[in-house]
């Protein structure tokens, strides 16, 4: 499931598209221009 969106790999702004994101939770995101999925962790 995609949980955040970023326009491209050099983008500095993303949009979280799910609710109730918790600290240290892994998130799967979509880099829209590159058609690539990526992961990140939300820090506290």
Order of alpha helices (4+ residues) and beta strands (2+ residues): beta-beta-beta-beta
